[in-house]
Amino acid sequence: MKNSFYRVFGGFFLMILGLLNPAFSMDSAQSKNDLANSGFFDQPTWFKSSFLDLSEDVDEANEANKQVVLYFHQDGCPYCKKLLDDNFSDPEIIKKMTTGFDLIELNMWGDKALVSTEGEELSEKEFAQKMKVMFTPTLIILDRSGKPQFRMNGYYAPDKFSAVLDYVREQKTTPSISFNDFYRKREQKNKGLTIPDAPLHTESFIIKNKNLADVFKQSNKPMLILFEQSQCQECNELHGDVFRRLPVYKQLQQFTIVQVNINSPSILITPEGNTMTEQEFARSLGIQYTPSMVFYGTQANNKTIVFRSEAYLKGFHIQALFDYVLTQAYLNEPEFQRFVQRRADELKKQGKEVNLWE
């Protein structure tokens, strides 16, 4: 609470200084506006004002029959801006958020002090690292005991985001159903029809062999498993746009790529040699978003997942993701966002335009 007092007092002091000295406030605002891809986006007024003692936040949420949502963001994040512009301006989502949840925003590179639900004193960036935040926005919904109940690693479109809120609140009555099954049933009910499990996108670079252990053994490239499903708008965009771009297509040639339908009862053999359905394999890895990408290293005798992406990504970030794995940058840089920033800086030095939302 002592640190919270100083944060509040310091903010109050700066506000007074700005009022007494207009030049001070104008210069501060100007410095924010001058930043490329500025991340100083207006936050909704219904965000919780927190002293960042998360145990206290959980207790307060419980008293109000709500749940805490931790929202990790960063400056210049176009996906965070989309979350604010599209999701957090939707009346239905606003109603669900304000009646059922307390949202606490955290800067994944921030220095503000917080106390975790385990009583550990950390900075925002230390806490983000501990929570393994790799993408922004990342939203972690806590249960009544303060433990993570559901995690969105990246941007979810408004319909899926709204479905997550319903799914989390209904967990006590449907604890065994996966979010994907919940969402599919919801779509069927809303649209009054059955969603057919149509064939997935076909690509020349996708290997059809469902013995993934055998595919892995015969490959000297990193392995990429695409987890997808039919009737997936984000999958359509990935195949119809991003994969059609020449730089991305060239990167794809450097992977051994297989595809898994997260709803399919077809049998496969996992890279670890286990026999199960494609649906069971996806569930065993906790896949809840499509398209998700799971990357394995190149060592045939070391069947280890080196990275996974479960977020909506545009072309620039897909290229960065592939570079991150292909160059094995993850061995020396465990934080993907730092790699992305360095890559963007290097491209700018080369005189190339960097568009994070291309």
KEBA-497448 format. One record per residue (C-alpha): x negated, y negated, z negated. Coordinates in nm, 3 decimals, padded with zeros to 5 digits. Layout:
pami X X	Y Y	Z Z;
...
END
This chain:
pami X 00.000	Y 00.000	Z 00.000;
pami X -00.297	Y -00.229	Z -00.060;
pami X -00.400	Y -00.208	Z 00.305;
pami X -00.039	Y -00.267	Z 00.406;
pami X -00.032	Y -00.587	Z 00.199;
pami X -00.340	Y -00.723	Z 00.374;
pami X -00.199	Y -00.635	Z 00.716;
pami X 00.128	Y -00.812	Z 00.644;
pami X -00.046	Y -01.114	Z 00.485;
pami X -00.295	Y -01.134	Z 00.774;
pami X -00.016	Y -01.128	Z 01.031;
pami X 00.171	Y -01.401	Z 00.841;
pami X -00.145	Y -01.615	Z 00.824;
pami X -00.203	Y -01.585	Z 01.200;
pami X 00.158	Y -01.677	Z 01.269;
pami X 00.126	Y -01.994	Z 01.055;
pami X -00.202	Y -02.080	Z 01.225;
pami X -00.033	Y -02.051	Z 01.561;
pami X 00.245	Y -02.285	Z 01.452;
pami X 00.000	Y -02.542	Z 01.313;
pami X -00.232	Y -02.522	Z 01.611;
pami X -00.049	Y -02.469	Z 01.943;
pami X -00.379	Y -02.430	Z 02.124;
pami X -00.455	Y -02.125	Z 01.912;
pami X -00.132	Y -01.945	Z 02.002;
pami X -00.148	Y -02.046	Z 02.368;
pami X -00.506	Y -01.924	Z 02.403;
pami X -00.416	Y -01.594	Z 02.238;
pami X -00.121	Y -01.545	Z 02.468;
pami X -00.332	Y -01.643	Z 02.768;
pami X -00.600	Y -01.387	Z 02.680;
pami X -00.331	Y -01.119	Z 02.675;
pami X -00.183	Y -01.224	Z 03.006;
pami X -00.523	Y -01.234	Z 03.173;
pami X -00.589	Y -00.866	Z 03.105;
pami X -00.552	Y -00.641	Z 03.408;
pami X -00.262	Y -00.399	Z 03.361;
pami X -00.182	Y -00.574	Z 03.035;
pami X -00.040	Y -00.342	Z 02.774;
pami X 00.114	Y -00.612	Z 02.555;
pami X 00.467	Y -00.514	Z 02.642;
pami X 00.759	Y -00.641	Z 02.436;
pami X 00.869	Y -00.378	Z 02.187;
pami X 01.241	Y -00.323	Z 02.117;
pami X 01.361	Y -00.484	Z 01.795;
pami X 01.497	Y -00.151	Z 01.669;
pami X 01.148	Y 00.001	Z 01.630;
pami X 01.088	Y 00.073	Z 01.262;
pami X 00.879	Y -00.179	Z 01.070;
pami X 00.645	Y 00.053	Z 00.882;
pami X 00.364	Y 00.015	Z 00.631;
pami X 00.227	Y 00.333	Z 00.795;
pami X 00.254	Y 00.551	Z 00.489;
pami X 00.410	Y 00.834	Z 00.687;
pami X 00.529	Y 01.033	Z 00.385;
pami X 00.726	Y 00.729	Z 00.272;
pami X 00.864	Y 00.693	Z 00.625;
pami X 00.977	Y 01.056	Z 00.627;
pami X 01.144	Y 01.014	Z 00.286;
pami X 01.326	Y 00.701	Z 00.402;
pami X 01.437	Y 00.876	Z 00.720;
pami X 01.568	Y 01.173	Z 00.521;
pami X 01.772	Y 00.944	Z 00.299;
pami X 01.932	Y 00.794	Z 00.610;
pami X 01.982	Y 01.136	Z 00.774;
pami X 01.729	Y 01.045	Z 01.041;
pami X 01.398	Y 01.182	Z 01.170;
pami X 01.067	Y 01.007	Z 01.226;
pami X 00.931	Y 00.972	Z 01.580;
pami X 00.564	Y 00.884	Z 01.623;
pami X 00.512	Y 00.694	Z 01.948;
pami X 00.148	Y 00.680	Z 02.066;
pami X 00.076	Y 00.421	Z 02.335;
pami X -00.217	Y 00.223	Z 02.474;
pami X -00.269	Y -00.112	Z 02.643;
pami X -00.224	Y -00.107	Z 03.019;
pami X -00.032	Y 00.221	Z 03.023;
pami X 00.217	Y 00.210	Z 03.313;
pami X 00.399	Y 00.516	Z 03.180;
pami X 00.451	Y 00.340	Z 02.846;
pami X 00.595	Y 00.042	Z 03.031;
pami X 00.828	Y 00.275	Z 03.220;
pami X 00.939	Y 00.428	Z 02.889;
pami X 01.019	Y 00.081	Z 02.756;
pami X 01.182	Y -00.046	Z 03.074;
pami X 01.387	Y 00.261	Z 03.170;
pami X 01.440	Y 00.479	Z 02.862;
pami X 01.450	Y 00.222	Z 02.584;
pami X 01.689	Y -00.003	Z 02.775;
pami X 01.939	Y 00.279	Z 02.828;
pami X 02.242	Y 00.220	Z 02.599;
pami X 02.294	Y 00.592	Z 02.535;
pami X 01.931	Y 00.646	Z 02.435;
pami X 01.930	Y 00.332	Z 02.220;
pami X 02.237	Y 00.456	Z 02.035;
pami X 02.084	Y 00.799	Z 01.974;
pami X 01.753	Y 00.650	Z 01.865;
pami X 01.900	Y 00.396	Z 01.626;
pami X 02.147	Y 00.637	Z 01.465;
pami X 01.930	Y 00.947	Z 01.443;
pami X 01.565	Y 00.843	Z 01.445;
pami X 01.309	Y 00.599	Z 01.306;
pami X 01.050	Y 00.526	Z 01.575;
pami X 00.703	Y 00.419	Z 01.461;
pami X 00.464	Y 00.287	Z 01.726;
pami X 00.093	Y 00.367	Z 01.706;
pami X -00.188	Y 00.246	Z 01.931;
pami X -00.401	Y 00.550	Z 02.015;
pami X -00.711	Y 00.325	Z 02.008;
pami X -00.592	Y 00.109	Z 01.720;
pami X -00.773	Y 00.033	Z 01.395;
pami X -00.475	Y -00.016	Z 01.165;
pami X -00.492	Y 00.204	Z 00.857;
pami X -00.231	Y 00.469	Z 00.791;
pami X -00.169	Y 00.750	Z 00.547;
pami X -00.068	Y 01.080	Z 00.709;
pami X 00.203	Y 01.305	Z 00.571;
pami X -00.080	Y 01.511	Z 00.422;
pami X -00.206	Y 01.210	Z 00.226;
pami X -00.512	Y 01.152	Z 00.445;
pami X -00.618	Y 00.791	Z 00.505;
pami X -00.704	Y 00.736	Z 00.872;
pami X -00.712	Y 00.469	Z 01.138;
pami X -00.463	Y 00.491	Z 01.424;
pami X -00.731	Y 00.617	Z 01.662;
pami X -00.855	Y 00.877	Z 01.413;
pami X -00.499	Y 00.997	Z 01.361;
pami X -00.439	Y 01.011	Z 01.738;
pami X -00.752	Y 01.221	Z 01.775;
pami X -00.642	Y 01.452	Z 01.495;
pami X -00.302	Y 01.492	Z 01.663;
pami X -00.479	Y 01.569	Z 01.993;
pami X -00.311	Y 01.288	Z 02.184;
pami X -00.432	Y 01.314	Z 02.545;
pami X -00.162	Y 01.127	Z 02.733;
pami X 00.039	Y 00.813	Z 02.674;
pami X 00.313	Y 00.786	Z 02.593;
pami X 00.306	Y 01.078	Z 02.352;
pami X 00.605	Y 01.109	Z 02.120;
pami X 00.599	Y 01.349	Z 01.828;
pami X 00.927	Y 01.408	Z 01.645;
pami X 00.880	Y 01.513	Z 01.284;
pami X 01.113	Y 01.744	Z 01.094;
pami X 01.247	Y 01.669	Z 00.745;
pami X 00.927	Y 01.797	Z 00.584;
pami X 00.709	Y 01.571	Z 00.800;
pami X 00.578	Y 01.843	Z 01.029;
pami X 00.589	Y 01.817	Z 01.410;
pami X 00.913	Y 01.963	Z 01.546;
pami X 00.896	Y 01.854	Z 01.910;
pami X 00.630	Y 01.689	Z 02.120;
pami X 00.654	Y 01.499	Z 02.448;
pami X 00.306	Y 01.481	Z 02.600;
pami X 00.366	Y 01.208	Z 02.852;
pami X 00.662	Y 01.035	Z 03.010;
pami X 01.002	Y 01.206	Z 03.026;
pami X 01.272	Y 01.065	Z 03.256;
pami X 01.578	Y 00.924	Z 03.075;
pami X 01.800	Y 01.230	Z 03.126;
pami X 01.538	Y 01.468	Z 02.985;
pami X 01.444	Y 01.227	Z 02.710;
pami X 01.807	Y 01.202	Z 02.603;
pami X 01.835	Y 01.581	Z 02.614;
pami X 01.532	Y 01.614	Z 02.385;
pami X 01.701	Y 01.395	Z 02.126;
pami X 02.011	Y 01.616	Z 02.135;
pami X 01.802	Y 01.932	Z 02.131;
pami X 01.609	Y 01.826	Z 01.823;
pami X 01.921	Y 01.724	Z 01.632;
pami X 02.094	Y 02.053	Z 01.717;
pami X 01.802	Y 02.279	Z 01.630;
pami X 01.958	Y 02.395	Z 01.306;
pami X 02.247	Y 02.548	Z 01.502;
pami X 02.046	Y 02.681	Z 01.798;
pami X 01.698	Y 02.758	Z 01.665;
pami X 01.611	Y 03.032	Z 01.914;
pami X 01.680	Y 02.857	Z 02.244;
pami X 01.395	Y 02.689	Z 02.431;
pami X 01.427	Y 02.328	Z 02.540;
pami X 01.420	Y 02.432	Z 02.905;
pami X 01.713	Y 02.672	Z 02.855;
pami X 01.894	Y 02.405	Z 02.656;
pami X 01.842	Y 02.151	Z 02.931;
pami X 01.950	Y 02.388	Z 03.210;
pami X 02.270	Y 02.481	Z 03.026;
pami X 02.336	Y 02.115	Z 02.964;
pami X 02.295	Y 02.035	Z 03.334;
pami X 02.524	Y 02.322	Z 03.432;
pami X 02.790	Y 02.201	Z 03.192;
pami X 02.763	Y 01.836	Z 03.298;
pami X 02.769	Y 01.917	Z 03.668;
pami X 03.017	Y 02.203	Z 03.639;
pami X 02.805	Y 02.442	Z 03.843;
pami X 02.537	Y 02.704	Z 03.808;
pami X 02.184	Y 02.592	Z 03.890;
pami X 02.048	Y 02.851	Z 04.136;
pami X 01.695	Y 02.976	Z 04.083;
pami X 01.583	Y 02.887	Z 04.434;
pami X 01.233	Y 02.964	Z 04.566;
pami X 00.960	Y 02.728	Z 04.456;
pami X 00.755	Y 02.510	Z 04.685;
pami X 00.516	Y 02.709	Z 04.898;
pami X 00.165	Y 02.586	Z 04.977;
pami X -00.116	Y 02.746	Z 05.173;
pami X -00.355	Y 02.709	Z 04.880;
pami X -00.132	Y 02.900	Z 04.633;
pami X -00.230	Y 03.265	Z 04.585;
pami X 00.070	Y 03.499	Z 04.580;
pami X -00.095	Y 03.777	Z 04.375;
pami X 00.079	Y 03.800	Z 04.035;
pami X -00.206	Y 03.996	Z 03.881;
pami X -00.366	Y 03.685	Z 03.740;
pami X -00.636	Y 03.882	Z 03.563;
pami X -00.746	Y 04.024	Z 03.897;
pami X -00.727	Y 03.682	Z 04.065;
pami X -00.934	Y 03.536	Z 03.783;
pami X -01.197	Y 03.810	Z 03.808;
pami X -01.245	Y 03.761	Z 04.182;
pami X -01.271	Y 03.383	Z 04.168;
pami X -01.579	Y 03.170	Z 04.119;
pami X -01.370	Y 02.852	Z 04.092;
pami X -01.177	Y 02.700	Z 03.803;
pami X -00.827	Y 02.845	Z 03.787;
pami X -00.515	Y 02.628	Z 03.796;
pami X -00.177	Y 02.771	Z 03.700;
pami X 00.118	Y 02.560	Z 03.816;
pami X 00.420	Y 02.612	Z 03.593;
pami X 00.727	Y 02.501	Z 03.786;
pami X 01.097	Y 02.567	Z 03.841;
pami X 01.358	Y 02.506	Z 04.108;
pami X 01.576	Y 02.196	Z 04.100;
pami X 01.283	Y 02.000	Z 03.956;
pami X 01.258	Y 01.643	Z 04.084;
pami X 00.910	Y 01.595	Z 03.938;
pami X 00.793	Y 01.915	Z 04.114;
pami X 00.936	Y 01.784	Z 04.440;
pami X 00.737	Y 01.463	Z 04.401;
pami X 00.418	Y 01.650	Z 04.317;
pami X 00.436	Y 01.868	Z 04.628;
pami X 00.601	Y 01.623	Z 04.863;
pami X 00.382	Y 01.323	Z 04.781;
pami X 00.080	Y 01.369	Z 04.553;
pami X -00.044	Y 01.699	Z 04.699;
pami X -00.013	Y 01.550	Z 05.050;
pami X -00.272	Y 01.282	Z 04.980;
pami X -00.607	Y 01.366	Z 05.136;
pami X -00.827	Y 01.304	Z 04.827;
pami X -00.598	Y 01.523	Z 04.614;
pami X -00.577	Y 01.792	Z 04.882;
pami X -00.955	Y 01.811	Z 04.895;
pami X -00.968	Y 01.855	Z 04.519;
pami X -00.709	Y 02.132	Z 04.534;
pami X -00.941	Y 02.334	Z 04.758;
pami X -01.187	Y 02.355	Z 04.471;
pami X -00.944	Y 02.547	Z 04.248;
pami X -00.804	Y 02.898	Z 04.254;
pami X -00.434	Y 02.823	Z 04.227;
pami X -00.142	Y 03.042	Z 04.127;
pami X 00.219	Y 02.950	Z 04.059;
pami X 00.453	Y 03.061	Z 03.781;
pami X 00.830	Y 03.014	Z 03.777;
pami X 00.920	Y 02.948	Z 03.415;
pami X 01.268	Y 03.098	Z 03.464;
pami X 01.171	Y 03.409	Z 03.658;
pami X 01.211	Y 03.767	Z 03.529;
pami X 00.943	Y 03.885	Z 03.774;
pami X 00.651	Y 04.070	Z 03.619;
pami X 00.298	Y 03.936	Z 03.617;
pami X -00.031	Y 04.017	Z 03.448;
pami X -00.173	Y 03.725	Z 03.255;
pami X -00.539	Y 03.617	Z 03.282;
pami X -00.588	Y 03.795	Z 02.949;
pami X -00.454	Y 04.120	Z 03.098;
pami X -00.111	Y 04.125	Z 02.929;
pami X 00.198	Y 04.238	Z 03.121;
pami X 00.509	Y 04.023	Z 03.084;
pami X 00.763	Y 03.826	Z 03.286;
pami X 00.680	Y 03.486	Z 03.426;
pami X 00.936	Y 03.338	Z 03.186;
pami X 00.776	Y 03.512	Z 02.887;
pami X 00.431	Y 03.394	Z 02.993;
pami X 00.551	Y 03.033	Z 03.011;
pami X 00.715	Y 03.063	Z 02.671;
pami X 00.404	Y 03.221	Z 02.520;
pami X 00.213	Y 02.905	Z 02.615;
pami X 00.488	Y 02.675	Z 02.492;
pami X 00.561	Y 02.531	Z 02.836;
pami X 00.863	Y 02.301	Z 02.812;
pami X 00.802	Y 02.056	Z 03.096;
pami X 00.770	Y 02.107	Z 03.469;
pami X 00.542	Y 02.070	Z 03.645;
pami X 00.283	Y 02.167	Z 03.386;
pami X -00.075	Y 02.250	Z 03.482;
pami X -00.290	Y 02.487	Z 03.280;
pami X -00.661	Y 02.507	Z 03.366;
pami X -00.897	Y 02.795	Z 03.296;
pami X -01.276	Y 02.776	Z 03.323;
pami X -01.495	Y 02.950	Z 03.577;
pami X -01.642	Y 03.222	Z 03.356;
pami X -01.476	Y 03.555	Z 03.443;
pami X -01.556	Y 03.703	Z 03.104;
pami X -01.437	Y 03.398	Z 02.915;
pami X -01.069	Y 03.362	Z 02.993;
pami X -01.022	Y 03.036	Z 02.806;
pami X -00.781	Y 02.751	Z 02.869;
pami X -00.998	Y 02.440	Z 02.900;
pami X -00.722	Y 02.184	Z 02.948;
pami X -00.351	Y 02.150	Z 03.009;
pami X -00.132	Y 01.874	Z 03.147;
pami X 00.237	Y 01.853	Z 03.056;
pami X 00.315	Y 01.504	Z 03.168;
pami X 00.460	Y 01.309	Z 03.457;
pami X 00.155	Y 01.184	Z 03.646;
pami X 00.114	Y 00.975	Z 03.960;
pami X -00.165	Y 01.008	Z 04.215;
pami X -00.441	Y 00.818	Z 04.032;
pami X -00.405	Y 01.023	Z 03.716;
pami X -00.374	Y 01.352	Z 03.904;
pami X -00.707	Y 01.280	Z 04.074;
pami X -00.861	Y 01.189	Z 03.738;
pami X -00.721	Y 01.509	Z 03.586;
pami X -00.872	Y 01.724	Z 03.859;
pami X -01.207	Y 01.543	Z 03.829;
pami X -01.201	Y 01.596	Z 03.453;
pami X -01.179	Y 01.972	Z 03.500;
pami X -01.393	Y 02.011	Z 03.813;
pami X -01.687	Y 01.818	Z 03.664;
pami X -01.640	Y 01.993	Z 03.328;
pami X -01.629	Y 01.651	Z 03.164;
pami X -01.419	Y 01.805	Z 02.888;
pami X -01.736	Y 01.965	Z 02.751;
pami X -01.879	Y 01.626	Z 02.654;
pami X -01.570	Y 01.406	Z 02.644;
pami X -01.280	Y 01.568	Z 02.457;
pami X -01.056	Y 01.262	Z 02.502;
pami X -00.909	Y 01.258	Z 02.850;
pami X -00.800	Y 00.892	Z 02.831;
pami X -01.158	Y 00.776	Z 02.773;
pami X -01.261	Y 00.970	Z 03.083;
pami X -00.980	Y 00.804	Z 03.280;
pami X -01.089	Y 00.458	Z 03.167;
pami X -01.453	Y 00.517	Z 03.257;
pami X -01.352	Y 00.653	Z 03.596;
pami X -01.137	Y 00.346	Z 03.662;
pami X -01.424	Y 00.115	Z 03.558;
pami X -01.665	Y 00.296	Z 03.790;
pami X -01.426	Y 00.267	Z 04.084;
pami X -01.390	Y -00.107	Z 04.019;
pami X -01.770	Y -00.145	Z 04.018;
pami X -01.772	Y 00.018	Z 04.360;
pami X -01.530	Y -00.247	Z 04.481;
pami X -01.237	Y -00.007	Z 04.505;
pami X -00.886	Y -00.105	Z 04.407;
pami X -00.751	Y 00.076	Z 04.103;
pami X -00.376	Y 00.113	Z 04.084;
pami X -00.267	Y 00.316	Z 03.783;
pami X 00.083	Y 00.350	Z 03.923;
pami X 00.007	Y 00.457	Z 04.279;
END
